[in-house]
Structure formats: C-alpha cells, structure tokens
Amino acid sequence: MKRLIFVFLMLGCKSLFNLKVPPITITNAQTAAEKQMVGEDRELEKEGWMIASIQSSSNGRSNREKLAAEDSDPDIKAHRIRLNYLTPEVKTYKMHGMIGETPAGLLKLNPLASGLPNCAQYEIPAKRKRVEDVVLFFNESRKIIWDKEILNQKKKGKKEEELIKYKQSLVEDYYKSVSTGEYYETTNGRWEKFQ
C-alpha cells in the first residue's frame, strides 16, 4: 500500500514540476560559461546548463590524462599524473596571486602576495604549508619529466646543442602558459601581473 501511494505521489509531483532540460552537446572545447569561470571570457551563455569540466572529452578522460596514459616510461607517467592532480590547486593559487611562473620554468611563491586581497586566507599556517608543499611537488615532477625526456632524446642520438634547445622549449612552454590575472617573475627578477 505504501509503495502504491509513493508511486502516485511521484507521478503527481512530476506533473507539478515541468523541468525542461536543454539539449546536451558534448564537445572537446570550452563553452563560454567554462571560459568565463576560469577568467578567459567575460561573456556568459544565456540559459545554459554546464554539465562537464573544461578538460572533458567524448570518452570521459581528460586530454592531460591521455598524455599520461600514452607515456611508456612509468616515472614520467607517474609524475604527469601527479601534475594533473595538482593542476587545479595550482591554478587557484595562481589566480589568488600566491604563486607564479619563473623564467626557469618552475613555480615560485610570489613575494608580492602579502599585499593582495586573497592573502589573508593563506595566513593560516596549514594553508601556507600546503601552498609551499604543492609548489615543491609540482616543481619536482616538472624537473623529473624534463630530465627523463631529455635523456630519451639523448638516447635517440640528439646532439648536445639540440638537447639544450629542447630543454629550453620545455621550460618556455610553462613560462608562456601564464594566464591573464596571474603573476610571473620577469627575467630580471621583478614580479608582474599578466594583463
């Protein structure tokens, strides 16, 4: 009897709420809403529902996870997975101005952070320690990946000057990845906000 009443209530409630779900399109590109959330776009879609993350793809794996899965070296794969795991946290710290990229291709604590509005939430010792640990782990993984990839290039017979250029390209990829609103260290040691 209780089940029958429950079914009738559910059917009655369904007629009270007329929820119209918009059509769902799966793409491998960011929507305007996603771009707006991460600060890349200021225009928000009207009447849009967002169901997926920025890095989603049609098979449910992120683009970065595919790269990690395709690595044959287990050390590189493990460190790419670590980078993938820490990337959302790093992005938050960058947007809050707590850390930034350096010309060496590594993350560093921003010396200007103490004057920024979001700094107060990082004055708690545990939060501050977490930021420092994330920077340490992230840089460690980047260095190991660079070293392994350079070693792989060396095994393929690349010359020393080619290896130096290759490493510099890896470093520059990170340095050039700074987004609007994030801080970075210039080549002469000054810190600036990317506009």
C-alpha positions, 0 to 999 in steps of 0.5 A: 500500500505504501509503495502504491501511494509513493508511486502516485505521489511521484507521478503527481509531483512530476506533473507539478514540476515541468523541468525542461532540460536543454539539449546536451552537446558534448564537445572537446572545447570550452563553452563560454560559461567554462571560459568565463569561470576560469577568467578567459571570457567575460561573456556568459551563455544565456540559459545554459546548463554546464554539465562537464569540466573544461578538460572533458572529452567524448570518452570521459578522460581528460586530454592531460590524462591521455598524455599520461596514459600514452607515456611508456616510461612509468616515472614520467607517467607517474609524475604527469599524473601527479601534475594533473592532480595538482593542476587545479590547486595550482591554478587557484593559487595562481589566480589568488596571486600566491604563486607564479611562473619563473623564467626557469620554468618552475613555480615560485611563491610570489613575494608580492602576495602579502599585499593582495586581497586573497592573502589573508586566507593563506595566513593560516599556517596549514594553508601556507604549508600546503601552498609551499608543499604543492609548489615543491611537488609540482616543481619536482615532477616538472624537473623529473619529466624534463630530465627523463625526456631529455635523456630519451632524446639523448638516447635517440642520438640528439646532439648536445646543442639540440638537447639544450634547445629542447630543454629550453622549449620545455621550460618556455612552454610553462613560462608562456602558459601564464594566464591573464590575472596571474603573476610571473617573475620577469627575467630580471627578477621583478614580479608582474601581473599578466594583463 
